[in-house]
Amino acid sequence: MKNKILMVALSVSLAITIALSGFYAQATSSIQVGDTNGDGVIDLTDLTHLAQYLAGWDVELGVPSFTESVSSESGSDQTYDDFDNANEDNIYQNAPTGSVHVLMNRNWHESEELLIKQYEQLTDVKVKTTLIAEKDYANKLVSMITSSDAPDIVYLSTGSFPGLAIKAMQPLDTEMFQLNSDCWNKQYMDAYKINGRYFGVAMPKSWSCEDLNYVTYYNPQLLKSIGVTTMPYDLYKQGKWNWETQEEIMRKAKAAGKVGLEYQSSDVFMHSAGQDFVSYDGSQFNNLASGATSGSLLTSAWAEVATLNSENLIGVWNINDVVTGKSALNTAITYGLYKEGNWYNESVGATLRAVPVAGPKGGTAYTPVKPKTWGVPKNAKNAKGAAYFLRYFLDTSEFDFDSTFYNDNFKEVFNTVTSSSAKKSIMYGSGVSDYVDSTTYKTVCNALVGADPQRVTSVLNQVGSEISSSIVRANKDLAKIK
């Protein structure tokens, strides 16, 4: 397969600069992954936008069920082993002809464009893309479904789960998506499984699935200038990177007139301890905030945030502050490790370093993560074509994956936090908390950040009360999925 890909690659310019569709010239090109309100900053406001359009949907969309829409494929005599890693040539040999339609929230990056061009030439399949800002993603998808113009491929993450899956997506057909294949990342796919049904696929390491894990960025030269002698990543490798050693750096930064830490999402401390307001067992959500006790890890995590905030050690998140020297530490999604994401210019990115997110001292540190999976909406016209495209597109072996990192440290940290053995905390809280009211999650997180550290336990119990109606409503709808 590699030789065929190389032949295709020779015919494709590596300097692809032409957008895949005419609308790119009209769309805002500066929208970042997760930046739903277009303000250049990814914050808790952005996490709630998808749910805003999902809240209050009582009536299922009037579209065929998945079984009905793919019944013509179920009689195929295909052996359904095309997707196994040993049978990669079958991907493009057996891909359905025609076109596949992707609903995207940003422009394709250069390596993604290369993959699409390769796939089109290997299969004679046309890949159509509709670009829509993330804040309008769910609204646009619903409109396309009801007007019989549904795309074939959409993405699903925790900020839109379970609403988007329940109301606008099809359960995946096991044979069509060859869900028993060894190629898929079941750890991520299981995160959005409902009553035994998968709603999205993912593959290991793919930027299209792994760009919403959290890490902490820093500038070694800045840290040295404020008296830090052992860098965070060195502390991590020594087993000494935790909330306490992180706070020591934050205090040195404050003494030097700088911000100690900026985080992209205030719930990262909670998740770095492996905690959340809710748990999900594959069929129902459970409320973990109600009945929180003073000695629990959930309480300790939010008490840590409240304490740091009360002592002015935390600042408003901005991706440039770790570059300009305004902040010592910057906790954000792994998208910043990705050179094609353009968070930093290449020369600056080469000087920065990253480290897995710190956890509680003496405890287990978890990587906060919002797994991104890709599935098929209701009324899709080419679900089988979507399956074949995603199997090719999400495979990092189809292009020079290592070249997409700013530096070797970024690549090493990425491989660490995305490893199948890494401890991960899936950030379910926002999607289900906002199931009824899209402002709930931001409100409760802000209340905890600003709380008196001694009152965090009582505030958490109030949080449990405030999210309970959303959990009840979501569980009622989840029960309908068969």
N, C-alpha and C positions, 0 to 999 in steps of 0.2 A: 504493500500500500504506500510505503514511504516513497518509492521510486515514482509512482504515479503522481503523488502529491508534489514531488519536486519538479516533475515535468510541468504540472499545472502552474506551480509557483513561478517558473521561469517566464511564463506568459503573462504574469500579473505584476505590475509595477509595485514595488514595495513602498513607493511614495504615493499611496492612494490619497488623493485630496478631494476627489469629486464625491459629493454626497450621494447616497443610494437613491434618493427620491427628490423630486423638485421642491418638496415642501421644506427641506432642510434650510434652504436660503431664507425661508420666511420664519422658521422657528428660532427660538432663543437658544443659542449654542452654548451658553454659559451655565445652563442648569446642571448642578452637580447631583450625583446619586444621593438621594435622601433629602435634597434641598427642595422641598415641595412648595415653599412660598416665594421662591425666587429671590431671596434676600442675600444669597451668597453664603449663608450660614445654615448648617444643619443642626436643628435644635429640637426640643420636645414638641414644639408646634408642628413641625413637619411630620412627626410620627402619627399624628392624629388625623391628617387630612383624608386619607383613604377611608377611614372609618366614618368620616362625616357623611359620605355619600351612601354608606351602607346602612346607617342607622334608620330604623323605622320601616324596613322592608318586610311587610307581613305576608305579601303574596308572592309566591314563586313566579319567576318570569315564565311566560307562556311559550316554552320552547321544548323540542323533543328531548327525551331522556337520552343519556349516553348510549344505552343499549339500542334504542331505536335508531339513533343517528349513525351507528357503525354496523348495523346488522348485516349490511352487504359485504362487510369484510370477514365476518365470522365464519363464512363457509370456505374461506381460502384454504388451499392445501399446503401453504407455506409451513416450513418447519419451525419457525420462530426462534432461530438461534443466531440471527444476523448480528445481534448486538454484543454477543460475547467477545471479550477482548481478543480471542484467538481467531475470530471470523470477521475482522474489520473490513475486508474487501467487499463483503456482502452488503455493507451499508449503502454504498453508492450504486452497486449493481442492481439491488432490489428496491431502491427508493421509488415511491410512486411518482409518476411524471405530473407535470402541471405546475402549480405554484403553492407556496406556503406564505402565510401572512402573519407578521409579528407586530404586536403592539408594544412599542418601546417608550421608555420615559426619558431617554437622552439619545444623542447622536452615537452611532457606532464608533468605536475606537479603531485605530489602524489595524491591529491584529484581528479584530472582529470582522472588519471589512475584508481582510485577506481570507479568512475562513469562509465567509459567505461567497466570495468570488470563486474559491476553490470548489466549494460544494456545488455551486451553479454549473461549473464546467464539468465536474465529475458526473453529475446526475442529469443535466439538462432541466433542472428544476429552477424556477424563478422565485427568488426570495423577495417578497414585498414587505416594506416596513411603513408603519404609521407611527409618527412621532407625536407624543403628547406629554405635556408637563405632568410630573407625578401628582401634583395636587388635583389634577383633573382626570387622573388615570381611571379610577373606578367609574366615575360619571360617564366618561367617554365609552368605556367598555359596555356599560349597560345600554347606552344609546345605540351602539353598533349591534348589540345582540337583538334588541327589540326592532331594529330596522332591517334585520336580515343581512347585515353586513359584518357579521362577527369575524374577528381575526381567528387564526388557527392556534396562535401561541401567545400566552400571557405569563407574567411572573407573579409569584406569591411569596410574601414574607410575613413576619410576625405582626407588623403594623396593620396588615389587612386580613389577618386570620382571627376568627373563623369566617368573618362576614363575606369576603370575596369568594372563598371556596363554596360556601353554602348557597349563595345567591346567584353566582355568575359562572361557576366552573363545573365541568364534568368530572366524575370519578374516572380514573384512567383504566382502560381495558388492559387486563394482564397480558394477553397475547399480543395485542397491537403494540404495546410499549415494551414487551418482553421484560416484564418487571422482575423475572427471576434471573436475569442476566447478571454476570459478575461485574459489569461495567458501572452499575449505579451506586450512588452514595446513599445507602439505606438509612444511615444515621440521620441525615437531613430530611429525607423523604418521610421517615416515620414521624417527624415532628409535626407534620400536617396531615397525618393519616386520620380518617374519621370512620369509626366503626368498621375497621378493616379495609377501607377503600383509600387508595392513594389518589392525591389530587395534583401532585407535581413530581418531577424527576430532577435529580441533581447528579453531578459527577464530581469525584474528588479533585480538589485544588483549583477548579475552574474559577476565574475571576467573576464569571457570571453567576456563581453560586456562593463564593467566599468573600465578597467585598464588604460584607456587613458584620464581620468579626471585629472585636475591639482590641486595640493595642495602645501603648503609650509612646509618644514621640518625644525626642529631646535633642538638643544641640550640645554636643560634648564641650565645645569651646565655651559656650555660655556657662555651663555647669562648672567648669574649671575656674572661670572668672569669679564665681561666687563662693569658691572654697570647697567644692565637692571633689573629693579625691578618688572615690570609687564610683564608676559610672553605673547607672541602673542595670544595664545588661550584664555587667560583670557581677553585680550583686545577685542578679537572677541566677547566673551560672553557679554561684557559690551557695545558692539556697537561702539567700538573705534578703531577697526582694519581697517586701510586704508593706502593709499600711504604715508601719512604724518607720521603716527606713525611707519610704516615700515621703512621709511627713517631715523627716529631718531635712530632706532636700528642699521641701516647700518652705520651711522656716528660714533656711539660708537665703532663699530667693526673696522672701519678704524683707529680710534684714538688709538686702541689697537694693530694695526699692522695686522689686519685680513681683509678678504674680506667681504664686507657688504652683498652682495647677489650674488648667482649664479643661473641662470635660464637655464632650459633645452631647452627652445625655446624663442627667443626674442619677439615673438608676444603675450606672455601671458599678458603683460600690456594692449595692445589693447583689448584683449578679456575680461580681468577683468573689463573693462569699458563697455562691451557689444558691442564692435565695431569690424569691419572687413573691409578688402579692398573690399569685395563683399557681396552681399546678395543673397539668393536663395529662390525662391517662389514655388518650386515644379515642375517647368518646365523650368525656365530660370535663369541665373545669371545676376546680375546688378552690375555695376561698382560704388563703393562708394568712391574710392580714388580720382577719377577725380572730380574736383570742390570742394575739401576740403577747408574749411575756417579756419581762425586762431582761431575762437571761438568754433570750434567743439570738441566733446569728442575724436574723432579719432585723431585729431591734438594734443590735450592735452596729450593723452596717449603716443604718440611717442615722444613728447617734454619731458615728464617725463623720458623716457628711455634714450634719448639723453643727458639729463642733468646729470643723474646718471652716464652714461658712461664717459662723459667729466670730471667728478670729481673723476674718478677711484673708484667708489663705487660698480661696477659690475665686476665679474670675470668669467673665463671660467668654465663651469659646469663640476663637477665631483661628483659622488654619495658619495665618501668617505670623501670629504672635511668637511661636516657637522659633521662627526664622529671624524676626526682627529683634529678638531678645527681650520682649515684653514678659513672656512667661517661661518658666523653667521646664514644665512638663505639660503635655497636651495629650489627653486621652480621646481617641477618635477611632473611626472605622478603618479597616485595613485598606480601603480604597486609596488612602494616602500613600501606601507602599508602592502603588501601581503607577509606573512612569507615564503611561498613556492617560491616566486620570488628570494629569496636569495640575495637581495641587501646588507643586513647586516647579521652578525651572530646573533643568537637569543638573546644573552645576551646584545649586543649593541642595537639591535632593540627595546628591552624593555625599554631602557633609553631615546629614542628619542620621540619627539612629533611632531604633525602636526596641521595645521590650514588652513581653506579655504583661497584661494588667496585673497590678499588685493585689494580693489577697490578704486576709487577716493573719497576723503573726501567730505562728503555731498551728494554723489551720490549712486547709486546701484552697489554693487559688484556682478559680475558674475563669475561662475566657468568656465574656459576655458575647453572645452571637445571635444574629437574626438570620437564620439560614434562608437563602434564596433558592426557590425551586421554580420550575417552569412547567406549565400545564396547558390544558385546552379549555377554552370557554364553551359555554352552551352555544349551540347553533353553528359551531365551527364546521367548515366545509371540507377540511382535509386533515382530520385528526391523525391518520396514518402518516401523512407527509410530515406532520409536526413531529411525530415520534422519530422518524429517520433524521430529520434535520437536527433535532436536539441531541441525538446520539453523536452526530458528527461535530456539531458546533461547540458542545461542552467538553470535548476531549482535548486536554492540553497537549497531547502528543502530536497534534496536527499542525503545530507552529512552534516557533522558538520561544517557549514560555519563559525561560530564564532571563531572556533579554528585556522582559517587561518590568523588571524591578529597578529602582534607583541605585541600589547597592547590594552587596552580599549580605550585610546585616539584615536588611529588609527581607531578603529572600529567606534567610535562616529563621527569622522570627515568624514569617508567614507560614513556613513549613511546620514550625513548632505548634502554632495555635490552630492550624487546620488539620493536624494529624488526627487519624481516627482514634488514637489513644489519648488525645488531649482531653482534659476535663473542661466541659463546656456547659454554660448555663443559657438555655434558650429563653429569649426575652419575650415571653408570651403576654406580659402584663398590659401593654398598651392596646393591643388589638381587641382583647376581650373587655377591658375596662371601658373602652370607648364604644362598645357595641350599641349602647342606647344613646349616649350623649358624647359627642366627639371631643368635649373639653375636659372630661373626667380625669384622664390620666395626667395631663399637664397640671391640673388643679391639685391633685393629691400629692404629686411629686414636689411641687412648689411648697406645699404646706409642710412637708417633712424636711425639706432643705432649710426652711426658715424657722423651724420649731426650736424651742428651748431644748437642748440635748437631754435634759432631765425628763422631758415630757414626751419623748418620741414614742414610748409604748402606748400612751393614750391616743396619740395622733394616729398611730397605726391601726388601732381598733376603730377609729372613726373612718379611716380609709376602707377597712373591711366592710363597714356599713354602706359606704358610698358606692362601692363597686358591686355590691351584692345583686342589685337589680339587673345589671348588665350580665352577670354570670348566669342568673336564672333564665334570662331571655335567650342567651347564647346556647345554653344547654338544651332548652326546649327545641331550638332549631336544629341543633346537632343530632338530636334523637330522630329526626326525620330522614337522615341520610342512611340509606340501606345499601 
